[in-house]
């Protein structure tokens, strides 16, 4: 029913789409200072441009995910991959050969981020929805873990490329565009999915989707607020804790993030092996690990303590997203999963914005500390996760 194409091929297509999306994200974020210098723009201008693209995700992601419920995952994935390739090419052009006019460079940057936010925003929720379609109820946890692993692997590869080839920024951007183009060709050459003709003609309203998924959406929002607060404040916290120079703290932070990304991928790979456990246990273990990490991080004064906190964070960040996305499948009709996945994506985007704003506020006032904020957010995550486990719903287990 899903497609005349091989389920293995469709699963690989969903994985490759998520990989291309998250890998390009990791490249972009790590290249911020270099891109600003190359394009002749102030760093704040460049960050604001990227923020504009991310803001568009809030609206465009759910739109495309809902369209995939009606017209099929494959078609919408192809649209998203085309948008990703075009957006990367638009920024790679002035990075390879910057125009003498900063306005032209800025115009291309804004066009790139607009295409990214309006079109490429479809990739993660639609790839997630395709994995859910292929997994069914019995394999829901494994499907969501596989999606999360694809995103994690993309981040690992993106960060590793920056560490090894950061001086070749334009080549990396062109390489990312080429990867998106190859996956796009695979999507276009695949047999036409049967669901492309009509997946569902009776999709619930946005209001119904919000009401049915509100618990998971709250979890997604608080989780990404936590992650972004941690990411945005990690370098500054490391600098203050160990009284390092900016260069030294940047180097240590890069190593921490790369090792954490590898650890998250390993945790998710291990979780997929043991995915027969109910998703509720994954939620509780993940939230509890974030709380433990936040407590250790708040009191950290030595490098071993910092690595211990990162270890707890790795387990929590690795487990929570795939298991709350598994729970999301149980909270509505299967034919409208794309709509709910899109709403979860919007909640996550809003969380990233809230986390960045919280980090900026905390660093604005030196008397405020990051640690207590992380502890508070992780406590909320524990409470929300417990609420999900106590709800009366049929267990969702992996095969």
C-alpha positions as CSV (number, residue, x, y, z in Angstrom):
1,X,0.0,0.0,0.0
2,X,2.9,2.4,0.7
3,X,4.5,2.1,-2.6
4,X,5.3,-0.1,-5.5
5,X,9.0,0.7,-4.7
6,X,10.9,-1.5,-2.4
7,X,10.4,-0.6,1.3
8,X,14.1,-0.9,1.7
9,X,14.7,1.7,-1.0
10,X,12.1,4.0,0.5
11,X,13.6,3.6,3.9
12,X,17.1,4.5,2.5
13,X,15.5,7.5,0.7
14,X,14.1,8.8,4.0
15,X,17.4,8.2,5.7
16,X,19.4,10.0,3.0
17,X,17.0,12.9,2.9
18,X,17.3,13.4,6.7
19,X,21.1,13.0,6.5
20,X,21.5,15.6,3.7
21,X,19.3,18.0,5.7
22,X,21.0,17.8,9.0
23,X,24.5,17.6,7.5
24,X,24.0,20.9,5.7
25,X,22.7,22.4,8.9
26,X,25.8,21.4,10.8
27,X,28.0,22.8,8.1
28,X,26.2,26.2,8.0
29,X,26.2,26.7,11.7
30,X,29.9,25.9,12.1
31,X,30.8,28.2,9.2
32,X,29.0,31.3,10.5
33,X,32.1,33.4,11.3
34,X,33.9,32.4,8.1
35,X,30.8,33.0,5.9
36,X,30.3,36.5,7.4
37,X,34.0,37.3,6.7
38,X,33.9,35.9,3.2
39,X,30.7,37.7,2.2
40,X,31.7,41.0,3.8
41,X,28.8,41.0,6.2
42,X,28.6,41.7,9.9
43,X,28.2,38.4,11.9
44,X,24.9,39.7,13.4
45,X,23.5,40.3,9.9
46,X,24.4,36.8,8.8
47,X,22.9,35.2,12.0
48,X,19.7,37.3,11.5
49,X,19.5,36.0,7.9
50,X,19.8,32.4,9.1
51,X,17.3,33.1,11.8
52,X,14.8,34.3,9.2
53,X,15.1,31.1,7.3
54,X,14.6,29.1,10.5
55,X,11.6,31.1,11.5
56,X,9.9,30.2,8.2
57,X,10.1,26.5,9.3
58,X,7.4,27.2,11.8
59,X,4.8,27.7,9.1
60,X,6.3,25.9,6.0
61,X,7.2,22.6,7.8
62,X,3.6,21.7,8.8
63,X,2.3,22.9,5.4
64,X,4.5,20.5,3.5
65,X,4.0,17.7,6.0
66,X,0.3,18.0,5.7
67,X,0.6,18.0,1.9
68,X,2.5,14.7,2.1
69,X,-0.5,13.2,3.8
70,X,-2.6,14.0,0.8
71,X,-0.2,13.7,-2.2
72,X,2.4,11.2,-0.9
73,X,5.8,11.4,0.9
74,X,8.0,10.8,-2.2
75,X,6.7,13.8,-4.1
76,X,7.1,16.2,-1.2
77,X,10.6,14.8,-0.4
78,X,11.6,15.6,-4.0
79,X,10.4,19.2,-3.6
80,X,12.3,19.6,-0.3
81,X,15.5,18.1,-1.8
82,X,15.3,20.5,-4.7
83,X,14.9,23.4,-2.3
84,X,17.9,22.2,-0.2
85,X,20.1,21.9,-3.3
86,X,19.1,25.4,-4.6
87,X,19.5,27.1,-1.2
88,X,23.0,25.6,-0.8
89,X,24.0,26.6,-4.4
90,X,22.8,30.2,-3.8
91,X,25.1,30.6,-0.8
92,X,28.0,28.6,-2.4
93,X,28.1,31.0,-5.4
94,X,29.1,34.2,-3.5
95,X,31.2,32.2,-1.1
96,X,33.3,30.8,-4.0
97,X,33.6,34.2,-5.7
98,X,32.2,37.0,-3.5
99,X,30.7,40.0,-5.3
100,X,32.3,43.4,-4.6
101,X,28.9,44.7,-3.5
102,X,27.9,43.5,-0.1
103,X,24.3,44.1,-1.0
104,X,24.5,41.5,-3.8
105,X,26.0,39.0,-1.4
106,X,23.3,39.8,1.2
107,X,20.6,39.4,-1.4
108,X,21.8,36.0,-2.4
109,X,22.1,35.0,1.2
110,X,18.5,36.1,1.9
111,X,17.3,34.2,-1.2
112,X,19.1,31.1,0.0
113,X,17.6,31.3,3.4
114,X,14.1,32.0,2.1
115,X,14.2,28.9,-0.2
116,X,15.6,26.9,2.7
117,X,12.9,28.0,5.1
118,X,10.0,27.8,2.7
119,X,10.9,24.6,0.8
120,X,13.7,22.6,2.5
121,X,11.7,22.7,5.7
122,X,9.7,19.8,4.4
123,X,12.5,17.3,4.6
124,X,12.7,16.3,8.2
125,X,9.0,15.9,9.0
126,X,8.2,14.2,5.7
127,X,11.2,11.8,6.0
128,X,10.0,11.1,9.5
129,X,6.5,10.4,8.3
130,X,7.8,8.1,5.6
131,X,9.7,6.1,8.2
132,X,6.5,5.9,10.3
133,X,4.5,4.7,7.3
134,X,7.1,1.9,6.6
135,X,7.4,0.9,10.2
136,X,3.7,0.6,11.1
137,X,2.5,0.3,14.7
138,X,4.7,-2.7,15.5
139,X,8.0,-1.1,14.5
140,X,7.2,2.5,15.4
141,X,10.0,2.9,17.9
142,X,12.6,1.4,15.5
143,X,11.4,3.7,12.7
144,X,11.7,6.8,14.7
145,X,15.1,5.8,16.1
146,X,16.3,5.2,12.5
147,X,15.1,8.7,11.5
148,X,16.9,10.2,14.5
149,X,20.1,8.3,13.7
150,X,20.0,9.6,10.2
151,X,19.8,13.2,11.5
152,X,22.6,12.5,14.1
153,X,24.9,10.9,11.5
154,X,24.4,14.0,9.3
155,X,25.5,16.3,12.1
156,X,28.5,14.0,12.9
157,X,29.7,14.1,9.3
158,X,29.0,17.9,9.0
159,X,31.0,18.6,12.1
160,X,33.8,16.2,11.1
161,X,34.1,17.9,7.7
162,X,34.4,21.3,9.4
163,X,37.1,20.0,11.7
164,X,39.1,18.6,8.8
165,X,38.4,21.0,6.0
166,X,37.2,24.3,7.5
167,X,39.4,26.3,5.2
168,X,37.6,25.0,2.1
169,X,34.1,26.4,3.0
170,X,32.9,26.9,-0.6
171,X,34.0,23.4,-1.6
172,X,32.1,22.0,1.4
173,X,28.9,23.9,0.4
174,X,29.1,22.7,-3.2
175,X,29.6,19.1,-1.9
176,X,26.5,19.4,0.3
177,X,24.5,20.7,-2.7
178,X,25.8,17.8,-4.8
179,X,24.7,15.3,-2.1
180,X,21.2,16.9,-2.0
181,X,21.1,16.7,-5.8
182,X,22.0,13.0,-5.9
183,X,19.3,12.2,-3.3
184,X,16.9,14.3,-5.4
185,X,17.7,12.2,-8.5
186,X,17.1,9.0,-6.6
187,X,13.7,10.4,-5.4
188,X,12.7,11.4,-8.9
189,X,13.8,8.0,-10.4
190,X,11.9,5.9,-7.8
191,X,8.7,4.2,-8.8
192,X,5.6,6.4,-8.3
193,X,4.2,5.8,-4.8
194,X,0.6,4.6,-4.8
195,X,-0.1,7.1,-2.0
196,X,0.9,9.9,-4.4
197,X,-2.6,9.5,-5.9
198,X,-4.4,10.0,-2.7
199,X,-3.2,9.3,0.8
200,X,-6.2,10.7,2.7
201,X,-9.0,13.0,1.8
202,X,-10.2,13.4,5.4
203,X,-7.3,15.1,7.2
204,X,-8.2,16.7,10.6
205,X,-8.1,20.4,11.0
206,X,-5.0,22.1,12.4
207,X,-6.9,22.7,15.7
208,X,-7.7,19.1,16.0
209,X,-4.1,18.2,15.3
210,X,-2.9,20.6,18.0
211,X,-5.3,19.3,20.6
212,X,-4.6,15.7,20.0
213,X,-0.8,16.1,20.1
214,X,-0.5,18.9,22.7
215,X,1.4,16.8,25.3
216,X,4.0,15.7,22.8
217,X,4.3,19.2,21.3
218,X,5.0,20.5,24.8
219,X,7.7,17.9,25.2
220,X,9.3,18.8,21.8
221,X,9.3,22.5,22.7
222,X,10.9,22.1,26.1
223,X,13.4,19.6,24.8
224,X,14.7,21.8,22.0
225,X,14.7,24.8,24.3
226,X,17.0,22.7,26.6
227,X,19.2,21.6,23.8
228,X,19.6,25.1,22.3
229,X,20.2,26.7,25.7
230,X,23.0,24.1,26.2
231,X,24.5,24.5,22.7
232,X,24.4,28.3,22.8
233,X,25.9,28.6,26.2
234,X,28.4,25.7,26.2
235,X,31.4,27.7,24.8
236,X,30.8,30.6,27.1
237,X,30.3,28.3,30.1
238,X,33.5,26.4,29.3
239,X,35.4,29.7,29.0
240,X,34.2,30.8,32.5
241,X,34.5,27.5,34.3
242,X,38.1,26.9,33.2
243,X,39.1,30.5,32.7
244,X,40.3,29.8,29.1
245,X,41.0,32.1,26.2
246,X,38.4,32.4,23.5
247,X,40.5,30.3,21.1
248,X,41.1,27.5,23.7
249,X,37.4,27.4,24.7
250,X,36.3,27.2,21.1
251,X,38.7,24.3,20.5
252,X,37.5,22.4,23.6
253,X,33.8,23.1,22.8
254,X,34.3,21.8,19.2
255,X,35.7,18.6,20.6
256,X,32.9,18.3,23.1
257,X,30.2,18.8,20.4
258,X,31.8,16.3,18.0
259,X,32.2,13.6,20.7
260,X,28.7,14.3,21.9
261,X,27.3,13.9,18.3
262,X,29.2,10.6,18.0
263,X,27.8,9.5,21.4
264,X,24.2,10.4,20.5
265,X,24.5,8.3,17.3
266,X,25.9,5.4,19.3
267,X,23.1,5.7,21.9
268,X,20.4,5.7,19.2
269,X,22.1,2.7,17.5
270,X,22.0,0.8,20.8
271,X,18.5,1.8,21.5
272,X,17.3,0.4,18.1
273,X,18.7,-3.0,19.1
274,X,16.7,-2.9,22.4
275,X,13.6,-1.1,20.9
276,X,11.2,-3.8,22.1
277,X,10.8,-1.8,25.3
278,X,7.8,0.4,25.4
279,X,8.4,4.0,24.3
280,X,7.4,5.2,27.8
281,X,10.6,3.8,29.3
282,X,12.6,5.6,26.7
283,X,11.0,8.9,27.6
284,X,11.6,8.5,31.4
285,X,15.2,7.3,30.9
286,X,15.9,10.2,28.5
287,X,14.4,12.9,30.7
288,X,16.1,11.5,33.8
289,X,19.5,11.5,32.1
290,X,19.0,15.2,31.1
291,X,18.2,16.0,34.7
292,X,21.3,14.2,36.0
293,X,23.4,15.9,33.4
294,X,22.0,19.3,34.3
295,X,22.8,18.8,38.0
296,X,26.4,17.7,37.3
297,X,26.9,20.5,34.8
298,X,25.7,23.2,37.2
299,X,28.3,22.0,39.8
300,X,31.1,21.2,37.4
301,X,34.5,22.7,38.2
302,X,36.8,20.1,36.6
303,X,37.1,18.5,33.2
304,X,36.1,15.0,34.3
305,X,32.9,16.5,35.8
306,X,32.2,18.3,32.6
307,X,32.6,15.1,30.5
308,X,30.3,13.3,33.0
309,X,27.6,15.9,32.4
310,X,28.1,15.6,28.6
311,X,27.7,11.8,29.0
312,X,24.3,12.2,30.7
313,X,23.3,14.7,28.1
314,X,24.2,12.3,25.3
315,X,21.9,9.6,26.6
316,X,19.0,12.0,27.1
317,X,19.4,13.8,23.8
318,X,19.8,10.4,22.0
319,X,16.7,8.9,23.5
320,X,14.0,11.6,24.0
321,X,13.3,12.6,20.3
322,X,12.8,9.1,18.8
323,X,10.6,8.0,21.7
324,X,8.4,11.1,21.9
325,X,8.0,10.9,18.1
326,X,6.9,7.2,18.6
327,X,4.3,8.5,21.1
328,X,3.2,11.0,18.6
329,X,2.1,8.2,16.3
330,X,-0.4,6.9,18.9
331,X,-2.1,10.2,19.4
332,X,-4.2,10.5,16.2
333,X,-5.2,8.8,12.9
334,X,-2.4,7.2,11.0
335,X,-3.4,8.9,7.8
336,X,-2.7,12.3,9.3
337,X,0.6,11.5,10.9
338,X,2.4,13.9,8.5
339,X,0.3,16.8,9.9
340,X,1.3,16.0,13.5
341,X,4.9,15.5,12.5
342,X,4.9,19.0,10.9
343,X,3.4,20.5,14.1
344,X,6.1,18.7,16.1
345,X,8.7,20.3,13.8
346,X,7.3,23.7,14.4
347,X,7.3,23.1,18.2
348,X,11.0,22.1,18.0
349,X,11.8,25.2,15.9
350,X,10.1,27.5,18.5
351,X,12.1,25.7,21.2
352,X,15.3,26.5,19.4
353,X,14.4,30.1,19.2
354,X,13.4,30.2,22.9
355,X,16.6,28.5,23.9
356,X,18.8,30.9,22.0
357,X,16.9,33.9,23.5
358,X,17.3,32.4,27.0
359,X,21.0,31.9,26.5
360,X,21.4,35.5,25.3
361,X,19.5,36.8,28.3
362,X,21.5,34.8,30.7
363,X,24.8,36.0,29.3
364,X,23.5,39.5,29.3
365,X,23.3,39.4,33.1
366,X,26.4,37.8,34.5
367,X,24.7,37.1,37.8
368,X,22.4,34.6,36.2
369,X,23.7,31.0,35.7
370,X,23.0,28.5,32.9
371,X,23.0,25.5,35.2
372,X,19.8,26.3,37.2
373,X,18.0,27.0,33.9
374,X,19.0,23.6,32.6
375,X,17.9,21.9,35.8
376,X,14.5,23.7,35.6
377,X,13.9,22.7,32.0
378,X,14.9,19.1,32.6
379,X,12.5,18.9,35.6
380,X,9.7,20.0,33.3
381,X,10.8,17.3,30.8
382,X,10.6,14.7,33.6
383,X,7.1,15.8,34.5
384,X,5.9,15.9,30.9
385,X,7.4,12.5,30.2
386,X,5.8,11.0,33.3
387,X,2.5,12.4,32.2
388,X,2.8,10.6,28.9
389,X,3.6,7.3,30.6
390,X,0.6,7.7,32.9
391,X,-1.9,8.3,30.0
392,X,-4.2,5.4,29.1
393,X,-3.1,4.3,25.7
394,X,-2.3,1.1,24.0
395,X,1.4,0.2,24.3
396,X,3.5,0.8,21.2
397,X,6.3,-1.7,21.0
398,X,8.9,-2.4,18.4
399,X,9.1,-5.8,16.8
